[in-house]
């Protein structure tokens, strides 16, 4: 069956009333949390994991995807009006967007951001729909050795892509892999690292770990931070609509941002931040108004925001087809799949095609919903910025605790939640990335299973891991994945840092 037919079936699934409701809830929550500084889509999806435990898998995953897209949209509002990115991929938007707001052009900045996100999200979602089946057909040829090499690639890319230090990323990953060893060994039936606690025989719950690290850890981190005076919110002056000149200067950056953002997001070593940095650097080189860069150039908002949302769709390519998460939110979505007994990868397209194509098609609907929500309701999103932080994080702490107890009413589970919450605070305190811990817990047991299967087939010969040309290619990519993100970041961020230095002068 061709892609158009599969996408059509997915649209029928996505347009079921209950799934439309899930999508609307997702994009609304995503926009709201994207607007609130420090609360990203990863934290929100982690909070909702226990709540959706008994819900329909299709609807829950559609809601998670809506939160992801909505978070990308909402982050631009905070960047433009508050000069404080709601999530890391909106950092570049603050450079020019806040200057536009200060000059009384906050309306056009928000408009080009929302429309650019819609254009990029639409094109990138179609790219996801047509690229995914190609990768799936390729991945179906994998054996045990190839799957293990793929897991190694996942471990390396996750460690390299998150945070500023590859070593700290690998340390966080090692911690997650160690947690993945807890429980009954499926091969021998022996209990490992359970310390005689029956609740640990089934291993650490991914949902509990995700909620603890992202929600509890973030709350503790905010509580431990000294009081900071609130930033000044720039008022939205004049009309939200763009002038003819604004449209003329925006459409090129929208398309270029999409072309830059989608493939970088789809790369195993990708991530939205890299695409936004490169888009900004590209627009600065191509602009016909270089004097405006650093003073509020609309191209510096349009391009990075398009790259941001195109990258969001791009990250779903390795997640759905290979089971590789390249962002923190994708890592939590991977936990969401596992919560329903699903493992993203090539077999998912064969075993649950209705769910996968319904999820992809729902992104098209979510994009339309987001444009409708973002432009008319901008006043509502701005008011969210005035919520006192103690109220906000007290609510998050309460919701996280009740959600975990509701999913697994156990004193041991509550103790684990607190313990890993403290771990999450410690990781933040010393600059270690959080997502590799979750990825290590999820993919570690799968990698161990494939490694032991490959060694069993070869009767213990370790060279079986490099017998296949495909395995060699994947392991080579893993080595490159340590180098490529560092090079891309240095190239893109160098341009941004030079611009920031020029602004200070």
N, C-alpha and C positions, 0 to 999 in steps of 0.2 A: 504494500500500500504506500502511495507516495506521501510526501510531507504535507501537501495541501489537504489531502483527505484526513490525515492524522490530526492536523491543526484544526480542521473543521469539527472533527469529533471532540477535540479538546475544548473548543469554544462552546459546544453544546453542554459539556460538563461544567465549564466555568460559569455559564449563564443560568444554571439552575438557581432558583431563588435563594436557597440556603447558602450556596457558594458565593453568590453576589453579596450576601450579607456579610459573610466572612471576609471577603475582599474589602468591603467598605470599612469594616471594623479595623482591618489590618492597616489600610492606608491612613485612616484617621489617627489611630494610635501611633503609627510610624511618623506621621507629620508632627504630631504633638511632642513625641520624644526627641525627634530631630531638632525641634525648636529649643527644647530645654537644654542648656549647656551641661555637658558632662554625662548626659543620659543618652546613650546611643541605641541603635536598633538591636545590637547584640544583647545588651542588658534586658531590653523589653522582651525579646524572644525567650531569653532564659527564664524570666519571671513567669511567662505564660506556659512554659513546658509542663509544669505540674498541673495547671488548670485544664489544659487540653488533653490530659491523659486518657480520658474516657470519651473524647469526642471523635467525630469522623476524621480519618487520616487526611482525606482530600481537602476538606474544609480547613482543617488546622494548618496544613502546609501552605494552602493558598493564603491564609491569614498571615503566616510567617513571612511569605514572600512580599505581601502587601506592606508589612511593617518595614522590611528591608528597603523597598523602593521609597516608601514614605519618609523613612529616616534620611535618605539621600536628598529628597526634596526639602525637608524641614531644616536640615543643617544650614542651608543657604540663607534662610531668614535670619538666624542668629548671627551668622557671619556678616551679613550686610548691615543689620540694624544695631548690633551690639559689639561688633568686631571680636566676637568670641565664637569660634566654630562649634556647632553642636556635635559634630563628629569629625574625625581626623581628615576625611576626604574633602571637607569644606574649608580647610585652612587657606588654600590659595584664593578662594572666592573672597575672603575677607580683605585681601590686599587692595583690590580695586573697588569691590562692592561697598565697603564702608566709606571709602572716599567719595563715592557717588552719593551715598546717603547724607553725608555731611554737607555736600554741595546742593542738597535739595532734590536729588534725582534718585531717591530710594525706590520710588515707584517703578521707573523703567528698569532699575537693577533687579528688582524682584520679578518683574515681568519677563525679562530676557532669561532669567534663571529658570523660571517655571516652564516657559515655552521651550527653551533649549533642552530642559530635562525631558519634556514630553517627546520632542522630535528624536532625541538620542535614544530614549527608552524604547520608542516604537521601532526604530530601525534595528537596534541591538537585539530586541526580542525576536524579531524576524530572523536575524542572524543566528540566534540561539536555536531557533526551530529548524533551520536548514543545516546548521553545522553539527548538531547533536547526533542525528542518525549516522552521519559519516564516521564520527569518532566511535560510536557504538559498534558499527560493523567491524572496525579495526580492532576494538578491544575484545571482541568475542573470540579472537584467536589466542588469547592469553592462556598460558598454563600456570602451574604453581610457581615456577621460577620467575616468570614474567610478572605475576601478581606481587611477588615479594619485592622485585625491583621497583615496581610501581609504588609500593608502600614506602620504600626507601626514598624515592623521589618526593613523595608526599611529606615525609618527615623533614627532609632537608629544606624543601621549599617553604614549609610552614615556619621552620626555625629562622630561615633567612628573611622571609617576607615580613614577619612581625617584629616590631621593636627596632631599635637602632643598632643593636649588637647581636651578631650571629651567635656568639658564644652564649649570651644570656638566653637567646631563643633555644639553643640546643640544651641548655640546663633545664629550662622549663619543660621541654619535650621529654627529657630523661625522667623528670619527676612524674609526668603523665604516664610514661611507659612503665615505671615502677608501680604506680597505682593500678595499672592494667593487669599486673600479675596477681593481684589479690583475688582469692576465690578458688573454686574447684578447677583443677587442671582437666580440661576436656579429654586429653590423651590418656592420662594415667589415673584420673579419678582422685588424685591426692589433693588435700587442702593446702593452699599456699598463702602464707602471710595473713592468716585469719586470726591468729592469737587466741584460738578457742572461742571466738565470738560467732554464734550461729548466723547472725544477721549478715556476716561478711562472706558466707559461703557462695552467695550468688554474685559476689564482686561489688565494687563501688557503683552505685547508681549514677549514670551519666547526668541525669536530670538534677540530682542533688548537688553534684559537683559544679555543674554549670550555674545553677542558682547561687550557690555559695560564693564561687569565685567572682562572678560578675555583679550580682546584686548585693550580697552581704559585704563582700570585700570593698566594693565601691562606697557603700554607706559608711563603713568604718573609716575609709580613707578620707571622705568628706568631713566626718565628725572630728578626725584627728588634725585636720588642717586648720590653721589659724584663721580667724574671721577676716574675710576680705570684703571691702566696701563694694556694693553693687556697681557694675559698669553703667554708664549712661546709655540709655536706649535712644537711638536716633529716630525721630518721628518721621513717618511716611508723609512727605509733603506733595501736594498736587495730585495729579492723576496717576493711576497705576499703568496706564497704557503707554506704549512706546510710540515715538514719532516715526515718520517715514524714514528719517535718517538713521534712527536706532535700528529699525528693521533691516535696512540696507547693510549696516555694519555688523549685524548679529548673525545673519543666516550662514555666512561663510564659516565663522567660528563654531556654530552649532554642528555643521557637517564635519569640519576638521576634528572637532573634539570627539565626535562619535567614532570617526575612523581611528583616532589615537586610542581612545579609551577601551573600546570593545576588545581588540586583540590582546591588549595588555591585561585586561581583566580575565580573559580566557586562558592566558598563560599560567602554567602551574606556579610560576614564581611571580605572578602579577600582583594586583592590588590597586584599589582606586586611587590611592595617594600618588603613585608613580605617574599614572595617566594625567592627573590634574597638573602636576608639576610640568610635564612635557608639553601639555596643551598651552599652558601659560607662556612657557618659553617660546613656543611656535608662534603664538599670536603677537608676542612682542617683536619677533623678527619680521613678521609679515605686515604689521599694521601700517596704515598710511597716516596715522596720527601718533607718532612716537612720543610727542610732547605730553600726551594725556596719560601715558603709562606712569603710574605712581601718583596720579592726581585724579583717578576715576575714569579709566577707559572701559567702555562697555564691552569691548572684545575680551578684556581680562576677566569678565564675569561669565560671558556667554560660552566661551570655549571650555574653561575648566568645569563648569557645571554640566555641560553636555558630556564631557569625558567622564565625569563622576558617575552619571546615570548609565552611560553606555557600559562602563566598567562593572556596574552592579549586575547587569544582564550577563556580561561576559564571565563573571565569577561563577555563574550557575552552570556554565558549560563543563568545566572540570568536575564540579560537584555532582551533577546529575549523571554524567557519562562515565566518570572514572572514580567517583567517591572522594575527590581531592578538594578540601576546603582551602581557599586562598585568602579569606578574610575572617575576622572574628565572628561576624554574623553567619557566614557560611558554615563555620565550625559548629555553631549552636544549632543551625538548621540540620546539620548532619546528625546531631544528637536527637533532634526532633524526628527524623526518619527512623532512627534506631528505636526510639520510644514506641513506635508502631510496628516494630518487627520488620522494618524495611532497610535494605542496604543499598544506597545509591551506587550505581555502576551500570555496566552494559546489560546485565540480566534484569535490572529493574524495568527497562524498556520492554522486555518480553513478558515479565511476570505481572507488571502493573501499568500497562500502557495508558489506561484511562486516567489514572492518577497523574502520571508524568505529563501527558499532553494537556490535561486539564490545568495543571500548574503552569505550564508554559503559556497557554492561552489566557490564563487569568492575568498574566502580566500586561497583556494588551489592554484589558479592561481596567486594571489598576492604574495604568498611565492616564487614561481618560478621566478616571475618578479624581486623580491627583490634580490635574489642571483645574477641574471644576472646584475642588476644595481650596486650592492654594490661592488663586487670584481673588475671588469674592470674599473669602474668609480671613484675609490677611490680618484684619483688626483683631480677630479672636486669637490668632496665633501670637500676636504681639503681647496680648494680655497675659498669656501663659508665662511670659518672661518675668512677671511680677510676683509669681508664687514664691513665698519664703522657702529657702532651701531646707531649713529644719523640718517644715511640714512635709515637703516633698520626699525627703529621704526617710523620714519616720514612716510614711505611707509605704514606701518601697520595702523597708525592713519588715513591716507587719505583713504585707502581701506575700513576700517571699517565704516567710515562716509558715503562715497559714496554708499556702499552696503546697509546700513540701509535706506538711503534716496530713493534708487532705489526700495527697497521692500515696503516701506511705506512713500511716499512723504508727510510729515506732519511736521510742525514746532514743534508741541507738542512732536512728536516722537523723533525729534532731541534733544529737551530739556531733554527728559527722558534719551536719550543715554548719554548726558553729565552728568546728575545727577547721574546715576548709574555708570558711569565711575569714578566719584569722590568717590562713595561708594566703588568701587572695589579697588581704591588706598588706601582708609582708612582701608579696611579689611586687605590688604597686609601689610600696615604700622604697624598694631598692631597684626599681626600674626594670623588672623582669616582665616579659609579655605573658598574658593570661591564656590566650587561645591555644598555644602549643600544648599546655597541660591537658586541655579537653581533647584535643586531637590525639595526643598520645594514649589517653585512656580508651578512646574509641577504636583507633586503628591499630594499637599495639597488639591486642589479642588476635586480630585478623592477620597481621604480619607474622606473628609467631606461628599461627596455624599453617600459613602457606609455606613458611620456611621449613617447618617440620615435615610437611607433606612432600616438599621437593627433596629433602634429604632422605626421606623414607623410600621414595621412588628410586633414588640413585644409590641406595644402600650406604648412605653416609658420605658419599663423595661430594665435597663442597664445590667442586668445579662445575657442578650442574647449574649453579647460579649464573654462570657466564657462558654456558654452551649456546644459548640462543642469541642470534643477532639482535632480536628485539629487547632482550634483557640487557645486553651490552649498551644499546642505545639509551634505554631508560636510566641505567646507572651513570652513563656519560652526561645525560641531561641533569642528573642529580648533582654532579660535580659543577656543571655550568650554573646551576641554580644558586650555588653559593656565591658566584661571581657577578652574574647578570644584574640582580637587584641592586647591589652596591654600585655598579657602574651607572645604571639608570638613575638611581637616586642622586648620585653625585652630579650627574649632568643636569638633571632637571632642577634639583634644589640649589645648585650653584647659581643658576639664573635667578631664582626667587630670592636667595640670600643677597645677591648683589643688588637686586631691586630694593630690598628692605634697607640695605645699608645706604643706598642712594636717598631713600625717603628720610632716613634719620639726618643725613647731611642737609 
